[in-house]
Amino acid sequence: MRYFLELSYNGTPYHGWQRQPNALSVQEVLEDSLSTVLRVKTEVAGAGRTDTGVHAKQIMVHFDHNHELVPDQLKYKLNSILPLEIAVKDIHLVKEDAHARFDAVSRSYEYYITFAKDPFQINKSYYLKKPLDLDLMNEAAKLLLNYTNFKCFSKSKTDVKTYNCTITEAVWVKGNDQLIFKISANRFLRNMVRAIVGTLIEIGEHKLNIEDLIRIIKNEDRSQAGYSVPAHGLYLTAVHYPKTIYIS
């Protein structure tokens, strides 16, 4: 039987989502905890990879088990042994061929910027000292919805078959001493959100303009885009799936 496990985590102590030989990852901690509770080696597949320091308010993973599980009991047992930075939010029985990565129809991220020096925002948001032109940044963000090839925002050395992504939302929202960038798409390239945010910040600082953004996208050259903002301000906030994959 296959199960989807809904997870949230603070990425500060971990070297990203994916298991690796010489560094602690969220995947490793979750797999070890599942294996302990289920008393059998259990591997998980995630909806995607987050880099070192990136957080997840919601991420889905799937795992297989030979026997029927009681989701609430498993959730309680896992949360009892997982570290405080990782929390299981829900568990669902899904179809045998359901896949946490390949069946996702959309993903959403948020990036947090703070303008107030706040010790309690360390590793939670990106601290900037200078104000930004929010109207211009939103004008630029809206333009992203007109394009699909985002090679200019992709990590240079990455093995993908296509750089096409369909962005359905890209907007800056103002809060108390904060800016939050919200973006949703059917898929994202490696480092894409952080590169977009860095480019939009440079537009907000009037170092780049709207015409520059159009040129950058059309030239498909990462070196022409803005810098990649720090990972600790980035949150994966939602992963959506067709309702038809769920059994319970």
C-alpha positions as CSV (number, residue, x, y, z in Angstrom):
1,M,0.0,0.0,0.0
2,R,1.2,3.5,-0.7
3,Y,0.8,6.5,1.6
4,F,1.3,10.2,1.2
5,L,2.8,11.9,4.2
6,E,2.3,15.7,4.6
7,L,5.3,17.3,6.3
8,S,6.6,20.7,7.4
9,Y,10.1,21.5,8.5
10,N,12.5,24.2,9.6
11,G,15.5,23.7,7.2
12,T,18.1,25.5,9.3
13,P,19.8,22.5,10.8
14,Y,19.7,20.4,7.6
15,H,21.7,20.2,4.4
16,G,18.5,20.3,2.3
17,W,15.9,17.6,1.7
18,Q,17.8,15.0,-0.1
19,R,19.7,12.2,1.6
20,Q,23.5,12.5,1.1
21,P,26.5,10.6,2.4
22,N,28.3,13.1,4.6
23,A,25.6,15.6,5.8
24,L,22.4,15.4,7.7
25,S,19.2,15.8,5.6
26,V,15.5,15.9,6.2
27,Q,15.0,12.8,4.1
28,E,17.5,10.8,6.2
29,V,15.9,11.8,9.5
30,L,12.4,11.0,8.2
31,E,13.4,7.7,6.7
32,D,15.2,6.6,9.9
33,S,12.1,7.6,12.0
34,L,9.7,5.8,9.7
35,S,11.9,2.7,9.8
36,T,12.0,2.8,13.6
37,V,8.2,3.1,14.0
38,L,7.3,0.6,11.2
39,R,10.1,-1.8,12.2
40,V,11.1,-2.3,8.6
41,K,13.5,-0.2,6.4
42,T,11.3,2.4,4.8
43,E,12.3,4.8,2.0
44,V,10.4,8.0,1.0
45,A,10.2,10.0,-2.3
46,G,9.6,13.7,-1.9
47,A,7.7,16.2,-4.0
48,G,11.0,17.9,-4.8
49,R,14.3,18.9,-3.3
50,T,14.9,21.9,-1.1
51,D,18.4,23.3,-0.7
52,T,20.4,23.8,2.5
53,G,18.5,26.2,4.8
54,V,15.3,26.3,2.8
55,H,12.1,25.7,4.8
56,A,8.9,23.9,4.0
57,K,5.5,24.8,5.4
58,Q,4.1,21.9,3.4
59,I,5.8,19.2,1.4
60,M,4.4,15.8,0.4
61,V,6.4,12.5,0.4
62,H,5.2,9.0,-0.4
63,F,6.2,5.6,1.1
64,D,5.1,2.0,0.7
65,H,4.1,-0.4,3.5
66,N,2.8,-4.0,3.2
67,H,0.1,-3.6,5.9
68,E,-2.8,-1.1,6.4
69,L,-1.8,1.7,8.7
70,V,-3.9,3.9,11.0
71,P,-2.8,7.4,10.0
72,D,-3.5,9.2,13.3
73,Q,-1.6,6.6,15.2
74,L,1.4,6.7,12.8
75,K,1.3,10.5,12.9
76,Y,1.4,10.5,16.7
77,K,4.3,8.0,16.9
78,L,6.4,9.8,14.3
79,N,5.9,13.2,15.9
80,S,7.0,11.7,19.2
81,I,10.4,10.8,17.9
82,L,11.1,13.3,15.1
83,P,13.2,16.4,16.1
84,L,11.3,19.6,16.8
85,E,12.3,21.0,13.4
86,I,10.2,18.4,11.6
87,A,6.5,17.8,12.0
88,V,4.1,15.3,10.3
89,K,0.8,17.1,9.5
90,D,-1.2,14.3,7.9
91,I,-1.1,10.9,6.3
92,H,-3.3,9.7,3.4
93,L,-3.7,6.3,1.7
94,V,-3.3,6.8,-2.0
95,K,-3.4,4.8,-5.2
96,E,-0.6,2.3,-5.7
97,D,0.9,4.3,-8.6
98,A,0.6,7.8,-7.0
99,H,3.9,9.7,-7.0
100,A,4.7,12.6,-4.7
101,R,6.9,14.3,-7.3
102,F,5.4,13.4,-10.7
103,D,1.7,13.7,-9.8
104,A,2.0,17.2,-8.4
105,V,0.1,19.6,-10.6
106,S,1.4,22.8,-8.9
107,R,3.8,24.1,-6.3
108,S,3.9,27.3,-4.3
109,Y,6.8,29.2,-2.7
110,E,7.1,32.3,-0.5
111,Y,10.2,34.4,0.0
112,Y,10.4,36.7,3.1
113,I,12.3,39.9,3.3
114,T,12.5,42.0,6.4
115,F,13.6,45.6,6.7
116,A,13.8,45.7,10.6
117,K,16.9,44.3,12.3
118,D,15.3,41.5,14.3
119,P,17.3,38.8,16.1
120,F,14.2,36.5,16.0
121,Q,14.1,36.6,12.2
122,I,17.6,35.2,11.8
123,N,17.5,32.1,9.5
124,K,13.8,32.9,8.8
125,S,13.9,36.0,6.5
126,Y,16.4,38.0,4.4
127,Y,17.4,41.3,6.1
128,L,17.7,44.3,3.7
129,K,18.5,47.8,4.9
130,K,17.3,49.8,2.0
131,P,13.6,50.2,0.9
132,L,12.5,48.8,-2.5
133,D,10.2,50.1,-5.2
134,L,7.3,47.7,-4.6
135,D,5.1,48.9,-7.5
136,L,7.9,48.4,-10.0
137,M,8.7,45.0,-8.5
138,N,5.1,43.9,-8.9
139,E,5.0,45.2,-12.5
140,A,8.1,43.1,-13.2
141,A,6.7,40.1,-11.4
142,K,3.5,40.2,-13.4
143,L,5.5,40.0,-16.6
144,L,6.8,36.5,-15.6
145,L,3.3,35.1,-16.4
146,N,3.9,36.0,-20.0
147,Y,6.8,33.6,-20.5
148,T,7.5,29.9,-20.1
149,N,11.3,29.4,-20.7
150,F,13.1,30.3,-17.5
151,K,16.6,29.0,-18.3
152,C,18.0,32.5,-17.3
153,F,16.9,31.7,-13.7
154,S,18.1,28.1,-13.6
155,K,21.2,26.8,-11.9
156,S,23.9,26.6,-14.6
157,K,24.9,23.0,-14.2
158,T,21.6,21.1,-14.0
159,D,20.3,18.1,-15.9
160,V,16.8,18.9,-17.1
161,K,15.0,18.1,-20.4
162,T,13.2,21.4,-20.5
163,Y,13.4,24.8,-18.9
164,N,9.7,25.5,-19.5
165,C,7.5,26.3,-16.5
166,T,4.0,27.7,-16.3
167,I,3.8,30.4,-13.7
168,T,0.3,31.1,-12.5
169,E,1.0,33.6,-9.7
170,A,3.9,36.0,-9.0
171,V,3.2,38.9,-6.6
172,W,4.8,40.9,-3.8
173,V,2.7,41.5,-0.6
174,K,3.6,44.1,2.0
175,G,3.4,43.3,5.7
176,N,4.8,44.9,8.9
177,D,8.4,45.7,8.1
178,Q,8.2,42.8,5.6
179,L,7.8,42.0,2.0
180,I,6.6,38.5,0.9
181,F,7.0,37.3,-2.6
182,K,4.5,34.6,-3.6
183,I,4.9,32.5,-6.6
184,S,3.1,29.4,-8.0
185,A,3.9,27.2,-11.0
186,N,3.4,23.7,-12.3
187,R,7.2,23.1,-11.8
188,F,10.3,25.0,-10.8
189,L,13.9,24.7,-11.9
190,R,16.8,24.4,-9.4
191,N,17.5,27.8,-7.8
192,M,14.8,29.4,-9.9
193,V,12.8,31.2,-7.1
194,R,15.9,32.6,-5.4
195,A,17.3,33.9,-8.8
196,I,13.9,35.5,-9.6
197,V,13.8,37.2,-6.2
198,G,17.3,38.5,-6.6
199,T,16.5,39.9,-10.0
200,L,13.3,41.6,-8.8
201,I,15.2,43.1,-5.9
202,E,17.7,44.7,-8.3
203,I,14.7,46.1,-10.2
204,G,13.3,47.4,-6.9
205,E,16.7,49.0,-6.2
206,H,16.5,50.6,-9.8
207,K,19.7,48.7,-10.8
208,L,17.7,46.9,-13.5
209,N,14.5,48.0,-15.3
210,I,11.5,46.2,-16.9
211,E,13.2,46.2,-20.3
212,D,16.2,44.5,-18.7
213,L,14.0,41.7,-17.3
214,I,12.5,41.0,-20.8
215,R,16.0,40.9,-22.3
216,I,17.3,38.6,-19.6
217,I,14.4,36.1,-20.1
218,K,14.7,36.2,-23.9
219,N,18.5,35.7,-23.8
220,E,18.3,32.6,-21.6
221,D,21.6,33.5,-19.9
222,R,21.8,33.0,-16.1
223,S,24.8,35.4,-15.9
224,Q,22.7,38.3,-17.0
225,A,20.0,37.8,-14.3
226,G,20.3,39.1,-10.7
227,Y,22.0,37.4,-7.8
228,S,20.6,34.4,-5.9
229,V,19.1,35.5,-2.6
230,P,20.0,33.5,0.6
231,A,18.2,30.2,1.1
232,H,16.9,31.0,4.6
233,G,14.2,33.3,3.4
234,L,12.6,30.7,1.1
235,Y,9.6,28.5,2.1
236,L,7.9,25.8,0.1
237,T,4.3,26.5,1.1
238,A,2.1,24.1,-0.9
239,V,2.1,21.1,-3.3
240,H,-1.2,20.3,-5.0
241,Y,-2.4,17.0,-6.5
242,P,-5.5,15.7,-8.3
243,K,-8.1,14.5,-5.9
244,T,-8.4,11.3,-7.8
245,I,-5.1,9.9,-6.4
246,Y,-6.4,9.8,-2.9
247,I,-8.2,6.8,-1.4
248,S,-8.6,8.2,2.1
